[in-house]
Amino acid sequence: MKLSKEELEEVQSINTDYTKKKIMLGDLEIQKAAIVSEIGALKIKFAQNEKKLIDKYGKDSVINLQTGDVQQKK
């Protein structure tokens, strides 16, 4: 017994689509891991920058990120 040409093409098409989706999912996971790593690096950079600003302007300073204005907490 053998699959008909149409049956074989259909099952091959479904299998190909399934494989493509698994590869796409793997690629997304790789992108996700890269983004998570970049976020970690940005958090470290932010903390280092924050420490410099605290040393310069004091721990009770509040910085407006839109204007750059520095004020002391009230």
All heavy atoms as TSV, in Angstrom:
chain	resi	resn	atom	element	x	y	z
A	1	MET	N	N	0.842	-1.177	0.000
A	1	MET	CA	C	0.000	0.000	0.000
A	1	MET	C	C	0.893	1.248	0.000
A	1	MET	O	O	1.975	1.232	0.574
A	1	MET	CB	C	-0.890	-0.021	1.246
A	1	MET	CG	C	-2.177	0.702	1.046
A	1	MET	SD	S	-3.231	0.642	2.497
A	1	MET	CE	C	-4.209	-0.800	2.147
A	2	LYS	N	N	0.384	2.301	-0.594
A	2	LYS	CA	C	1.153	3.529	-0.713
A	2	LYS	C	C	0.196	4.713	-0.667
A	2	LYS	O	O	-0.946	4.621	-1.121
A	2	LYS	CB	C	1.905	3.505	-2.049
A	2	LYS	CG	C	2.938	4.571	-2.202
A	2	LYS	CD	C	3.729	4.345	-3.490
A	2	LYS	CE	C	4.804	5.383	-3.625
A	2	LYS	NZ	N	5.636	5.180	-4.804
A	3	LEU	N	N	0.686	5.840	-0.104
A	3	LEU	CA	C	-0.128	7.052	-0.106
A	3	LEU	C	C	-0.346	7.541	-1.533
A	3	LEU	O	O	0.525	7.357	-2.391
A	3	LEU	CB	C	0.565	8.177	0.676
A	3	LEU	CG	C	0.775	8.001	2.180
A	3	LEU	CD1	C	1.535	9.184	2.739
A	3	LEU	CD2	C	-0.544	7.825	2.895
A	4	SER	N	N	-1.479	8.172	-1.722
A	4	SER	CA	C	-1.696	8.793	-3.024
A	4	SER	C	C	-0.760	9.994	-3.139
A	4	SER	O	O	-0.223	10.494	-2.135
A	4	SER	CB	C	-3.156	9.234	-3.175
A	4	SER	OG	O	-3.423	10.327	-2.317
A	5	LYS	N	N	-0.590	10.471	-4.347
A	5	LYS	CA	C	0.281	11.631	-4.572
A	5	LYS	C	C	-0.203	12.828	-3.745
A	5	LYS	O	O	0.589	13.523	-3.114
A	5	LYS	CB	C	0.300	11.979	-6.055
A	5	LYS	CG	C	1.172	13.164	-6.387
A	5	LYS	CD	C	1.157	13.486	-7.870
A	5	LYS	CE	C	1.999	14.727	-8.114
A	5	LYS	NZ	N	1.895	15.207	-9.471
A	6	GLU	N	N	-1.523	13.053	-3.720
A	6	GLU	CA	C	-2.094	14.175	-2.969
A	6	GLU	C	C	-1.870	14.015	-1.461
A	6	GLU	O	O	-1.538	14.974	-0.767
A	6	GLU	CB	C	-3.597	14.306	-3.275
A	6	GLU	CG	C	-3.916	14.740	-4.687
A	6	GLU	CD	C	-3.861	13.567	-5.689
A	6	GLU	OE1	O	-3.956	12.378	-5.280
A	6	GLU	OE2	O	-3.683	13.847	-6.886
A	7	GLU	N	N	-2.070	12.799	-0.956
A	7	GLU	CA	C	-1.864	12.534	0.468
A	7	GLU	C	C	-0.407	12.766	0.855
A	7	GLU	O	O	-0.116	13.373	1.892
A	7	GLU	CB	C	-2.267	11.099	0.813
A	7	GLU	CG	C	-3.745	10.836	0.744
A	7	GLU	CD	C	-4.089	9.367	0.868
A	7	GLU	OE1	O	-3.281	8.500	0.441
A	7	GLU	OE2	O	-5.174	9.067	1.391
A	8	LEU	N	N	0.494	12.268	0.034
A	8	LEU	CA	C	1.921	12.436	0.296
A	8	LEU	C	C	2.300	13.916	0.276
A	8	LEU	O	O	3.005	14.384	1.176
A	8	LEU	CB	C	2.756	11.660	-0.727
A	8	LEU	CG	C	4.279	11.766	-0.569
A	8	LEU	CD1	C	4.718	11.261	0.802
A	8	LEU	CD2	C	4.976	10.996	-1.684
A	9	GLU	N	N	1.826	14.645	-0.725
A	9	GLU	CA	C	2.134	16.077	-0.807
A	9	GLU	C	C	1.590	16.828	0.401
A	9	GLU	O	O	2.249	17.716	0.944
A	9	GLU	CB	C	1.567	16.668	-2.098
A	9	GLU	CG	C	2.337	16.241	-3.334
A	9	GLU	CD	C	1.673	16.679	-4.635
A	9	GLU	OE1	O	0.530	17.197	-4.603
A	9	GLU	OE2	O	2.298	16.482	-5.702
A	10	GLU	N	N	0.373	16.470	0.840
A	10	GLU	CA	C	-0.222	17.140	1.989
A	10	GLU	C	C	0.579	16.880	3.261
A	10	GLU	O	O	0.900	17.796	4.014
A	10	GLU	CB	C	-1.670	16.709	2.190
A	10	GLU	CG	C	-2.332	17.447	3.351
A	10	GLU	CD	C	-3.801	17.090	3.534
A	10	GLU	OE1	O	-4.281	16.112	2.917
A	10	GLU	OE2	O	-4.453	17.793	4.316
A	11	VAL	N	N	0.928	15.614	3.514
A	11	VAL	CA	C	1.677	15.293	4.721
A	11	VAL	C	C	3.080	15.897	4.664
A	11	VAL	O	O	3.615	16.368	5.677
A	11	VAL	CB	C	1.704	13.767	4.996
A	11	VAL	CG1	C	2.659	13.030	4.096
A	11	VAL	CG2	C	2.020	13.483	6.444
A	12	GLN	N	N	3.688	15.943	3.488
A	12	GLN	CA	C	4.997	16.577	3.342
A	12	GLN	C	C	4.895	18.081	3.589
A	12	GLN	O	O	5.768	18.668	4.237
A	12	GLN	CB	C	5.568	16.310	1.947
A	12	GLN	CG	C	6.072	14.903	1.761
A	12	GLN	CD	C	6.481	14.609	0.312
A	12	GLN	OE1	O	6.018	15.255	-0.625
A	12	GLN	NE2	N	7.362	13.623	0.150
A	13	SER	N	N	3.848	18.695	3.086
A	13	SER	CA	C	3.651	20.134	3.274
A	13	SER	C	C	3.460	20.476	4.756
A	13	SER	O	O	4.055	21.429	5.271
A	13	SER	CB	C	2.435	20.595	2.462
A	13	SER	OG	O	2.155	21.948	2.719
A	14	ILE	N	N	2.641	19.690	5.425
A	14	ILE	CA	C	2.405	19.907	6.860
A	14	ILE	C	C	3.710	19.728	7.629
A	14	ILE	O	O	4.047	20.531	8.509
A	14	ILE	CB	C	1.316	18.956	7.387
A	14	ILE	CG1	C	-0.041	19.318	6.778
A	14	ILE	CG2	C	1.251	19.001	8.915
A	14	ILE	CD1	C	-1.124	18.266	7.014
A	15	ASN	N	N	4.467	18.688	7.308
A	15	ASN	CA	C	5.733	18.439	7.987
A	15	ASN	C	C	6.725	19.567	7.737
A	15	ASN	O	O	7.435	20.004	8.656
A	15	ASN	CB	C	6.322	17.097	7.540
A	15	ASN	CG	C	7.531	16.715	8.359
A	15	ASN	OD1	O	7.437	16.573	9.570
A	15	ASN	ND2	N	8.671	16.561	7.704
A	16	THR	N	N	6.780	20.072	6.518
A	16	THR	CA	C	7.675	21.189	6.186
A	16	THR	C	C	7.292	22.436	6.972
A	16	THR	O	O	8.153	23.109	7.550
A	16	THR	CB	C	7.636	21.479	4.670
A	16	THR	OG1	O	8.106	20.321	3.975
A	16	THR	CG2	C	8.504	22.669	4.309
A	17	ASP	N	N	5.976	22.730	7.020
A	17	ASP	CA	C	5.516	23.896	7.784
A	17	ASP	C	C	5.840	23.742	9.268
A	17	ASP	O	O	6.274	24.689	9.923
A	17	ASP	CB	C	4.013	24.104	7.605
A	17	ASP	CG	C	3.644	24.631	6.228
A	17	ASP	OD1	O	4.552	25.096	5.503
A	17	ASP	OD2	O	2.446	24.590	5.887
A	18	TYR	N	N	5.643	22.546	9.790
A	18	TYR	CA	C	5.947	22.267	11.197
A	18	TYR	C	C	7.431	22.498	11.483
A	18	TYR	O	O	7.791	23.160	12.463
A	18	TYR	CB	C	5.548	20.830	11.529
A	18	TYR	CG	C	5.850	20.415	12.941
A	18	TYR	CD1	C	5.079	20.863	13.998
A	18	TYR	CD2	C	6.919	19.559	13.221
A	18	TYR	CE1	C	5.351	20.477	15.302
A	18	TYR	CE2	C	7.204	19.164	14.512
A	18	TYR	CZ	C	6.418	19.624	15.554
A	18	TYR	OH	O	6.706	19.252	16.846
A	19	THR	N	N	8.279	21.986	10.626
A	19	THR	CA	C	9.726	22.159	10.792
A	19	THR	C	C	10.117	23.634	10.718
A	19	THR	O	O	10.925	24.114	11.525
A	19	THR	CB	C	10.488	21.345	9.733
A	19	THR	OG1	O	10.125	19.959	9.868
A	19	THR	CG2	C	11.981	21.488	9.884
A	20	LYS	N	N	9.537	24.376	9.779
A	20	LYS	CA	C	9.822	25.803	9.656
A	20	LYS	C	C	9.430	26.556	10.933
A	20	LYS	O	O	10.159	27.429	11.406
A	20	LYS	CB	C	9.067	26.406	8.464
A	20	LYS	CG	C	9.653	26.065	7.125
A	20	LYS	CD	C	8.814	26.692	6.006
A	20	LYS	CE	C	9.330	26.310	4.642
A	20	LYS	NZ	N	8.477	26.857	3.561
A	21	LYS	N	N	8.267	26.204	11.482
A	21	LYS	CA	C	7.797	26.879	12.701
A	21	LYS	C	C	8.710	26.568	13.884
A	21	LYS	O	O	8.977	27.430	14.715
A	21	LYS	CB	C	6.352	26.488	13.024
A	21	LYS	CG	C	5.344	26.856	11.960
A	21	LYS	CD	C	5.342	28.331	11.645
A	21	LYS	CE	C	4.325	28.636	10.562
A	21	LYS	NZ	N	4.487	29.924	9.946
A	22	LYS	N	N	9.193	25.325	13.971
A	22	LYS	CA	C	10.124	24.975	15.052
A	22	LYS	C	C	11.417	25.779	14.918
A	22	LYS	O	O	11.955	26.270	15.914
A	22	LYS	CB	C	10.437	23.481	15.038
A	22	LYS	CG	C	9.328	22.623	15.558
A	22	LYS	CD	C	9.646	21.141	15.732
A	22	LYS	CE	C	10.885	20.603	15.169
A	22	LYS	NZ	N	11.080	19.169	15.308
A	23	ILE	N	N	11.893	25.943	13.704
A	23	ILE	CA	C	13.112	26.732	13.473
A	23	ILE	C	C	12.860	28.195	13.832
A	23	ILE	O	O	13.698	28.835	14.482
A	23	ILE	CB	C	13.593	26.573	12.017
A	23	ILE	CG1	C	14.126	25.155	11.798
A	23	ILE	CG2	C	14.665	27.606	11.674
A	23	ILE	CD1	C	14.375	24.795	10.347
A	24	MET	N	N	11.706	28.715	13.428
A	24	MET	CA	C	11.366	30.097	13.763
A	24	MET	C	C	11.320	30.294	15.278
A	24	MET	O	O	11.799	31.294	15.803
A	24	MET	CB	C	10.013	30.488	13.150
A	24	MET	CG	C	10.049	30.685	11.649
A	24	MET	SD	S	8.397	30.896	10.911
A	24	MET	CE	C	7.868	32.411	11.696
A	25	LEU	N	N	10.732	29.333	15.982
A	25	LEU	CA	C	10.657	29.404	17.439
A	25	LEU	C	C	12.051	29.383	18.056
A	25	LEU	O	O	12.341	30.157	18.982
A	25	LEU	CB	C	9.815	28.248	17.970
A	25	LEU	CG	C	9.482	28.254	19.446
A	25	LEU	CD1	C	8.752	29.531	19.847
A	25	LEU	CD2	C	8.645	27.039	19.800
A	26	GLY	N	N	12.932	28.549	17.534
A	26	GLY	CA	C	14.314	28.514	18.015
A	26	GLY	C	C	15.017	29.840	17.778
A	26	GLY	O	O	15.729	30.339	18.652
A	27	ASP	N	N	14.803	30.424	16.598
A	27	ASP	CA	C	15.401	31.733	16.300
A	27	ASP	C	C	14.900	32.793	17.262
A	27	ASP	O	O	15.662	33.656	17.725
A	27	ASP	CB	C	15.095	32.154	14.860
A	27	ASP	CG	C	15.863	31.347	13.824
A	27	ASP	OD1	O	16.849	30.677	14.196
A	27	ASP	OD2	O	15.469	31.400	12.641
A	28	LEU	N	N	13.602	32.746	17.582
A	28	LEU	CA	C	13.044	33.711	18.536
A	28	LEU	C	C	13.659	33.552	19.921
A	28	LEU	O	O	13.924	34.537	20.610
A	28	LEU	CB	C	11.522	33.570	18.614
A	28	LEU	CG	C	10.744	34.101	17.430
A	28	LEU	CD1	C	9.265	33.713	17.536
A	28	LEU	CD2	C	10.889	35.602	17.324
A	29	GLU	N	N	13.883	32.321	20.327
A	29	GLU	CA	C	14.503	32.081	21.635
A	29	GLU	C	C	15.930	32.615	21.661
A	29	GLU	O	O	16.374	33.166	22.668
A	29	GLU	CB	C	14.475	30.590	21.984
A	29	GLU	CG	C	13.118	30.103	22.427
A	29	GLU	CD	C	12.604	30.784	23.685
A	29	GLU	OE1	O	13.385	31.020	24.630
A	29	GLU	OE2	O	11.404	31.086	23.724
A	30	ILE	N	N	16.640	32.471	20.560
A	30	ILE	CA	C	17.999	33.017	20.468
A	30	ILE	C	C	17.952	34.537	20.553
A	30	ILE	O	O	18.746	35.165	21.269
A	30	ILE	CB	C	18.695	32.537	19.178
A	30	ILE	CG1	C	18.990	31.041	19.273
A	30	ILE	CG2	C	19.981	33.327	18.912
A	30	ILE	CD1	C	19.422	30.406	17.965
A	31	GLN	N	N	17.007	35.164	19.837
A	31	GLN	CA	C	16.850	36.618	19.905
A	31	GLN	C	C	16.481	37.048	21.319
A	31	GLN	O	O	16.997	38.051	21.826
A	31	GLN	CB	C	15.765	37.091	18.932
A	31	GLN	CG	C	16.168	37.032	17.484
A	31	GLN	CD	C	15.024	37.463	16.569
A	31	GLN	OE1	O	13.854	37.233	16.847
A	31	GLN	NE2	N	15.383	38.105	15.464
A	32	LYS	N	N	15.604	36.295	21.948
A	32	LYS	CA	C	15.184	36.606	23.322
A	32	LYS	C	C	16.388	36.574	24.264
A	32	LYS	O	O	16.571	37.480	25.085
A	32	LYS	CB	C	14.125	35.609	23.778
A	32	LYS	CG	C	13.664	35.810	25.197
A	32	LYS	CD	C	12.651	34.728	25.578
A	32	LYS	CE	C	12.379	34.720	27.055
A	32	LYS	NZ	N	11.468	33.620	27.440
A	33	ALA	N	N	17.217	35.543	24.142
A	33	ALA	CA	C	18.398	35.431	25.001
A	33	ALA	C	C	19.344	36.599	24.773
A	33	ALA	O	O	19.910	37.143	25.731
A	33	ALA	CB	C	19.110	34.100	24.736
A	34	ALA	N	N	19.505	37.011	23.523
A	34	ALA	CA	C	20.383	38.148	23.221
A	34	ALA	C	C	19.836	39.434	23.832
A	34	ALA	O	O	20.586	40.233	24.397
A	34	ALA	CB	C	20.554	38.297	21.711
A	35	ILE	N	N	18.533	39.629	23.728
A	35	ILE	CA	C	17.910	40.841	24.286
A	35	ILE	C	C	18.019	40.842	25.809
A	35	ILE	O	O	18.322	41.878	26.412
A	35	ILE	CB	C	16.445	40.956	23.820
A	35	ILE	CG1	C	16.398	41.258	22.319
A	35	ILE	CG2	C	15.704	42.041	24.600
A	35	ILE	CD1	C	15.016	41.147	21.702
A	36	VAL	N	N	17.792	39.701	26.431
A	36	VAL	CA	C	17.917	39.605	27.890
A	36	VAL	C	C	19.345	39.952	28.312
A	36	VAL	O	O	19.560	40.680	29.287
A	36	VAL	CB	C	17.498	38.200	28.387
A	36	VAL	CG1	C	17.906	37.983	29.844
A	36	VAL	CG2	C	15.998	38.005	28.217
A	37	SER	N	N	20.317	39.479	27.564
A	37	SER	CA	C	21.717	39.785	27.853
A	37	SER	C	C	21.986	41.288	27.707
A	37	SER	O	O	22.656	41.892	28.553
A	37	SER	CB	C	22.624	38.993	26.914
A	37	SER	OG	O	23.970	39.319	27.128
A	38	GLU	N	N	21.451	41.884	26.647
A	38	GLU	CA	C	21.624	43.325	26.434
A	38	GLU	C	C	20.975	44.128	27.552
A	38	GLU	O	O	21.531	45.133	28.005
A	38	GLU	CB	C	21.027	43.732	25.085
A	38	GLU	CG	C	21.818	43.225	23.900
A	38	GLU	CD	C	21.121	43.481	22.564
A	38	GLU	OE1	O	20.170	44.287	22.521
A	38	GLU	OE2	O	21.532	42.871	21.565
A	39	ILE	N	N	19.821	43.677	28.018
A	39	ILE	CA	C	19.146	44.362	29.127
A	39	ILE	C	C	20.009	44.289	30.380
A	39	ILE	O	O	20.141	45.273	31.112
A	39	ILE	CB	C	17.743	43.768	29.366
A	39	ILE	CG1	C	16.799	44.211	28.247
A	39	ILE	CG2	C	17.188	44.183	30.732
A	39	ILE	CD1	C	15.431	43.548	28.279
A	40	GLY	N	N	20.600	43.145	30.628
A	40	GLY	CA	C	21.492	43.011	31.783
A	40	GLY	C	C	22.655	43.976	31.708
A	40	GLY	O	O	23.005	44.621	32.701
A	41	ALA	N	N	23.243	44.097	30.522
A	41	ALA	CA	C	24.360	45.024	30.342
A	41	ALA	C	C	23.904	46.472	30.528
A	41	ALA	O	O	24.618	47.282	31.128
A	41	ALA	CB	C	24.980	44.845	28.952
A	42	LEU	N	N	22.710	46.797	30.033
A	42	LEU	CA	C	22.187	48.158	30.203
A	42	LEU	C	C	21.898	48.474	31.671
A	42	LEU	O	O	22.125	49.597	32.126
A	42	LEU	CB	C	20.914	48.348	29.370
A	42	LEU	CG	C	21.133	48.476	27.872
A	42	LEU	CD1	C	19.803	48.406	27.128
A	42	LEU	CD2	C	21.861	49.770	27.542
A	43	LYS	N	N	21.421	47.484	32.421
A	43	LYS	CA	C	21.169	47.692	33.849
A	43	LYS	C	C	22.473	48.011	34.581
A	43	LYS	O	O	22.517	48.892	35.448
A	43	LYS	CB	C	20.499	46.458	34.458
A	43	LYS	CG	C	19.051	46.297	34.050
A	43	LYS	CD	C	18.518	44.953	34.488
A	43	LYS	CE	C	17.659	45.073	35.709
A	43	LYS	NZ	N	17.049	43.793	36.098
A	44	ILE	N	N	23.528	47.296	34.229
A	44	ILE	CA	C	24.838	47.546	34.844
A	44	ILE	C	C	25.319	48.946	34.480
A	44	ILE	O	O	25.771	49.703	35.343
A	44	ILE	CB	C	25.860	46.476	34.405
A	44	ILE	CG1	C	25.503	45.130	35.028
A	44	ILE	CG2	C	27.280	46.887	34.778
A	44	ILE	CD1	C	26.267	43.949	34.452
A	45	LYS	N	N	25.202	49.305	33.211
A	45	LYS	CA	C	25.625	50.626	32.749
A	45	LYS	C	C	24.816	51.719	33.435
A	45	LYS	O	O	25.350	52.744	33.851
A	45	LYS	CB	C	25.459	50.703	31.227
A	45	LYS	CG	C	26.060	51.915	30.589
A	45	LYS	CD	C	25.964	51.808	29.067
A	45	LYS	CE	C	26.622	52.997	28.413
A	45	LYS	NZ	N	26.596	52.899	26.942
A	46	PHE	N	N	23.500	51.499	33.574
A	46	PHE	CA	C	22.644	52.476	34.248
A	46	PHE	C	C	23.071	52.653	35.703
A	46	PHE	O	O	23.169	53.781	36.201
A	46	PHE	CB	C	21.179	52.035	34.172
A	46	PHE	CG	C	20.212	53.061	34.688
A	46	PHE	CD1	C	19.691	54.013	33.834
A	46	PHE	CD2	C	19.819	53.075	36.013
A	46	PHE	CE1	C	18.802	54.969	34.298
A	46	PHE	CE2	C	18.941	54.021	36.493
A	46	PHE	CZ	C	18.419	54.974	35.630
A	47	ALA	N	N	23.337	51.546	36.388
A	47	ALA	CA	C	23.747	51.604	37.797
A	47	ALA	C	C	25.075	52.344	37.952
A	47	ALA	O	O	25.251	53.130	38.890
A	47	ALA	CB	C	23.847	50.197	38.381
A	48	GLN	N	N	26.007	52.104	37.024
A	48	GLN	CA	C	27.293	52.805	37.086
A	48	GLN	C	C	27.101	54.305	36.862
A	48	GLN	O	O	27.690	55.125	37.577
A	48	GLN	CB	C	28.249	52.242	36.028
A	48	GLN	CG	C	28.714	50.836	36.318
A	48	GLN	CD	C	29.435	50.194	35.139
A	48	GLN	OE1	O	29.295	50.611	33.994
A	48	GLN	NE2	N	30.196	49.137	35.421
A	49	ASN	N	N	26.268	54.650	35.902
A	49	ASN	CA	C	26.002	56.055	35.610
A	49	ASN	C	C	25.275	56.706	36.779
A	49	ASN	O	O	25.590	57.836	37.171
A	49	ASN	CB	C	25.174	56.171	34.326
A	49	ASN	CG	C	25.126	57.570	33.805
A	49	ASN	OD1	O	24.676	58.474	34.484
A	49	ASN	ND2	N	25.567	57.759	32.579
A	50	GLU	N	N	24.333	55.988	37.347
A	50	GLU	CA	C	23.575	56.501	38.491
A	50	GLU	C	C	24.515	56.793	39.658
A	50	GLU	O	O	24.393	57.826	40.318
A	50	GLU	CB	C	22.526	55.467	38.893
A	50	GLU	CG	C	21.617	55.916	40.025
A	50	GLU	CD	C	20.571	54.857	40.348
A	50	GLU	OE1	O	20.924	53.657	40.429
A	50	GLU	OE2	O	19.409	55.237	40.515
A	51	LYS	N	N	25.482	55.900	39.903
A	51	LYS	CA	C	26.440	56.118	40.994
A	51	LYS	C	C	27.255	57.386	40.750
A	51	LYS	O	O	27.465	58.172	41.675
A	51	LYS	CB	C	27.365	54.917	41.140
A	51	LYS	CG	C	28.333	55.072	42.307
A	51	LYS	CD	C	29.235	53.898	42.448
A	51	LYS	CE	C	30.237	54.005	43.558
A	51	LYS	NZ	N	30.596	55.296	44.052
A	52	LYS	N	N	27.700	57.597	39.500
A	52	LYS	CA	C	28.453	58.821	39.191
A	52	LYS	C	C	27.613	60.066	39.452
A	52	LYS	O	O	28.104	61.043	40.010
A	52	LYS	CB	C	28.911	58.821	37.722
A	52	LYS	CG	C	30.093	57.931	37.435
A	52	LYS	CD	C	30.708	58.215	36.076
A	52	LYS	CE	C	29.783	57.809	34.953
A	52	LYS	NZ	N	30.384	57.937	33.614
A	53	LEU	N	N	26.349	60.011	39.057
A	53	LEU	CA	C	25.472	61.169	39.254
A	53	LEU	C	C	25.177	61.403	40.743
A	53	LEU	O	O	25.123	62.543	41.195
A	53	LEU	CB	C	24.174	61.003	38.460
A	53	LEU	CG	C	24.346	61.000	36.937
A	53	LEU	CD1	C	23.030	60.658	36.258
A	53	LEU	CD2	C	24.879	62.339	36.448
A	54	ILE	N	N	25.013	60.321	41.490
A	54	ILE	CA	C	24.800	60.450	42.939
A	54	ILE	C	C	26.028	61.066	43.587
A	54	ILE	O	O	25.913	61.951	44.442
A	54	ILE	CB	C	24.464	59.081	43.574
A	54	ILE	CG1	C	23.046	58.665	43.181
A	54	ILE	CG2	C	24.616	59.123	45.092
A	54	ILE	CD1	C	22.680	57.237	43.562
A	55	ASP	N	N	27.217	60.608	43.174
A	55	ASP	CA	C	28.452	61.175	43.725
A	55	ASP	C	C	28.563	62.667	43.414
A	55	ASP	O	O	29.032	63.439	44.236
A	55	ASP	CB	C	29.680	60.438	43.166
A	55	ASP	CG	C	29.801	59.010	43.690
A	55	ASP	OD1	O	29.119	58.670	44.686
A	55	ASP	OD2	O	30.575	58.235	43.093
A	56	LYS	N	N	28.109	63.051	42.229
A	56	LYS	CA	C	28.233	64.451	41.816
A	56	LYS	C	C	27.123	65.333	42.399
A	56	LYS	O	O	27.397	66.432	42.880
A	56	LYS	CB	C	28.210	64.540	40.290
A	56	LYS	CG	C	28.394	65.960	39.779
A	56	LYS	CD	C	28.546	65.981	38.274
A	56	LYS	CE	C	28.806	67.409	37.801
A	56	LYS	NZ	N	29.024	67.478	36.347
A	57	TYR	N	N	25.866	64.856	42.375
A	57	TYR	CA	C	24.741	65.705	42.746
A	57	TYR	C	C	24.123	65.361	44.094
A	57	TYR	O	O	23.260	66.086	44.583
A	57	TYR	CB	C	23.651	65.648	41.665
A	57	TYR	CG	C	24.121	66.210	40.349
A	57	TYR	CD1	C	24.465	65.371	39.294
A	57	TYR	CD2	C	24.237	67.582	40.155
A	57	TYR	CE1	C	24.901	65.881	38.080
A	57	TYR	CE2	C	24.676	68.098	38.948
A	57	TYR	CZ	C	25.006	67.249	37.917
A	57	TYR	OH	O	25.433	67.770	36.720
A	58	GLY	N	N	24.540	64.254	44.700
A	58	GLY	CA	C	24.006	63.865	46.005
A	58	GLY	C	C	22.903	62.830	45.876
A	58	GLY	O	O	22.198	62.766	44.872
A	59	LYS	N	N	22.779	62.021	46.945
A	59	LYS	CA	C	21.816	60.921	46.892
A	59	LYS	C	C	20.370	61.373	46.969
A	59	LYS	O	O	19.459	60.628	46.645
A	59	LYS	CB	C	22.108	59.890	47.975
A	59	LYS	CG	C	21.864	60.363	49.377
A	59	LYS	CD	C	22.127	59.249	50.365
A	59	LYS	CE	C	21.756	59.747	51.763
A	59	LYS	NZ	N	21.700	58.664	52.699
A	60	ASP	N	N	20.149	62.603	47.410
A	60	ASP	CA	C	18.781	63.112	47.503
A	60	ASP	C	C	18.373	63.917	46.282
A	60	ASP	O	O	17.353	64.598	46.296
A	60	ASP	CB	C	18.625	63.972	48.766
A	60	ASP	CG	C	18.724	63.146	50.042
A	60	ASP	OD1	O	18.325	61.973	49.996
A	60	ASP	OD2	O	19.199	63.664	51.055
A	61	SER	N	N	19.152	63.842	45.221
A	61	SER	CA	C	18.816	64.610	44.021
A	61	SER	C	C	17.813	63.841	43.162
A	61	SER	O	O	17.758	62.624	43.162
A	61	SER	CB	C	20.071	64.906	43.213
A	61	SER	OG	O	20.701	63.713	42.828
A	62	VAL	N	N	17.004	64.623	42.456
A	62	VAL	CA	C	16.026	64.068	41.529
A	62	VAL	C	C	16.320	64.678	40.168
A	62	VAL	O	O	16.392	65.899	40.027
A	62	VAL	CB	C	14.586	64.404	41.969
A	62	VAL	CG1	C	13.581	63.893	40.951
A	62	VAL	CG2	C	14.295	63.832	43.343
A	63	ILE	N	N	16.503	63.830	39.172
A	63	ILE	CA	C	16.850	64.311	37.834
A	63	ILE	C	C	15.645	64.124	36.919
A	63	ILE	O	O	15.090	63.036	36.820
A	63	ILE	CB	C	18.063	63.546	37.273
A	63	ILE	CG1	C	19.277	63.776	38.181
A	63	ILE	CG2	C	18.351	63.972	35.839
A	63	ILE	CD1	C	20.468	62.904	37.841
A	64	ASN	N	N	15.275	65.204	36.255
A	64	ASN	CA	C	14.228	65.139	35.245
A	64	ASN	C	C	14.879	64.618	33.966
A	64	ASN	O	O	15.718	65.299	33.369
A	64	ASN	CB	C	13.608	66.522	35.035
A	64	ASN	CG	C	12.498	66.517	34.021
A	64	ASN	OD1	O	12.561	65.831	33.003
A	64	ASN	ND2	N	11.466	67.303	34.293
A	65	LEU	N	N	14.501	63.420	33.543
A	65	LEU	CA	C	15.125	62.804	32.380
A	65	LEU	C	C	14.735	63.486	31.070
A	65	LEU	O	O	15.370	63.270	30.047
A	65	LEU	CB	C	14.780	61.315	32.311
A	65	LEU	CG	C	15.362	60.461	33.438
A	65	LEU	CD1	C	14.928	59.019	33.284
A	65	LEU	CD2	C	16.872	60.557	33.500
A	66	GLN	N	N	13.700	64.308	31.093
A	66	GLN	CA	C	13.293	65.025	29.890
A	66	GLN	C	C	14.113	66.290	29.697
A	66	GLN	O	O	14.525	66.619	28.585
A	66	GLN	CB	C	11.796	65.396	29.965
A	66	GLN	CG	C	10.879	64.210	30.081
A	66	GLN	CD	C	10.958	63.266	28.903
A	66	GLN	OE1	O	11.010	63.702	27.760
A	66	GLN	NE2	N	10.979	61.977	29.153
A	67	THR	N	N	14.354	67.008	30.806
A	67	THR	CA	C	15.011	68.319	30.705
A	67	THR	C	C	16.445	68.331	31.217
A	67	THR	O	O	17.202	69.224	30.894
A	67	THR	CB	C	14.213	69.366	31.503
A	67	THR	OG1	O	14.254	69.000	32.909
A	67	THR	CG2	C	12.791	69.462	31.039
A	68	GLY	N	N	16.785	67.363	32.078
A	68	GLY	CA	C	18.119	67.356	32.672
A	68	GLY	C	C	18.196	68.176	33.941
A	68	GLY	O	O	19.252	68.281	34.555
A	69	ASP	N	N	17.089	68.801	34.353
A	69	ASP	CA	C	17.074	69.587	35.580
A	69	ASP	C	C	17.310	68.689	36.788
A	69	ASP	O	O	16.773	67.594	36.875
A	69	ASP	CB	C	15.725	70.300	35.757
A	69	ASP	CG	C	15.502	71.408	34.743
A	69	ASP	OD1	O	16.507	71.910	34.174
A	69	ASP	OD2	O	14.340	71.778	34.512
A	70	VAL	N	N	18.144	69.181	37.710
A	70	VAL	CA	C	18.449	68.452	38.941
A	70	VAL	C	C	17.903	69.263	40.107
A	70	VAL	O	O	18.168	70.443	40.235
A	70	VAL	CB	C	19.980	68.270	39.102
A	70	VAL	CG1	C	20.278	67.523	40.401
A	70	VAL	CG2	C	20.568	67.538	37.910
A	71	GLN	N	N	17.101	68.581	40.938
A	71	GLN	CA	C	16.538	69.227	42.125
A	71	GLN	C	C	16.760	68.306	43.312
A	71	GLN	O	O	16.951	67.103	43.159
A	71	GLN	CB	C	15.041	69.484	41.940
A	71	GLN	CG	C	14.711	70.439	40.822
A	71	GLN	CD	C	13.211	70.632	40.676
A	71	GLN	OE1	O	12.413	69.925	41.287
A	71	GLN	NE2	N	12.819	71.605	39.853
A	72	GLN	N	N	16.720	68.855	44.489
A	72	GLN	CA	C	16.812	68.068	45.706
A	72	GLN	C	C	15.411	67.604	46.092
A	72	GLN	O	O	14.433	68.295	45.876
A	72	GLN	CB	C	17.433	68.890	46.837
A	72	GLN	CG	C	18.879	69.284	46.585
A	72	GLN	CD	C	19.780	68.070	46.358
A	72	GLN	OE1	O	19.766	67.130	47.131
A	72	GLN	NE2	N	20.535	68.094	45.273
A	73	LYS	N	N	15.327	66.398	46.664
A	73	LYS	CA	C	14.036	65.889	47.135
A	73	LYS	C	C	13.477	66.854	48.154
A	73	LYS	O	O	14.203	67.438	48.949
A	73	LYS	CB	C	14.202	64.522	47.794
A	73	LYS	CG	C	14.296	63.378	46.858
A	73	LYS	CD	C	14.327	62.069	47.643
A	73	LYS	CE	C	14.559	60.908	46.728
A	73	LYS	NZ	N	14.679	59.643	47.461
A	74	LYS	N	N	12.183	66.987	48.119
A	74	LYS	CA	C	11.523	67.905	49.083
A	74	LYS	C	C	11.058	67.147	50.280
A	74	LYS	O	O	10.802	66.018	50.303
A	74	LYS	CB	C	10.342	68.593	48.403
A	74	LYS	CG	C	10.792	69.473	47.261
A	74	LYS	CD	C	9.613	70.089	46.574
A	74	LYS	CE	C	10.102	70.941	45.416
A	74	LYS	NZ	N	9.049	71.554	44.675
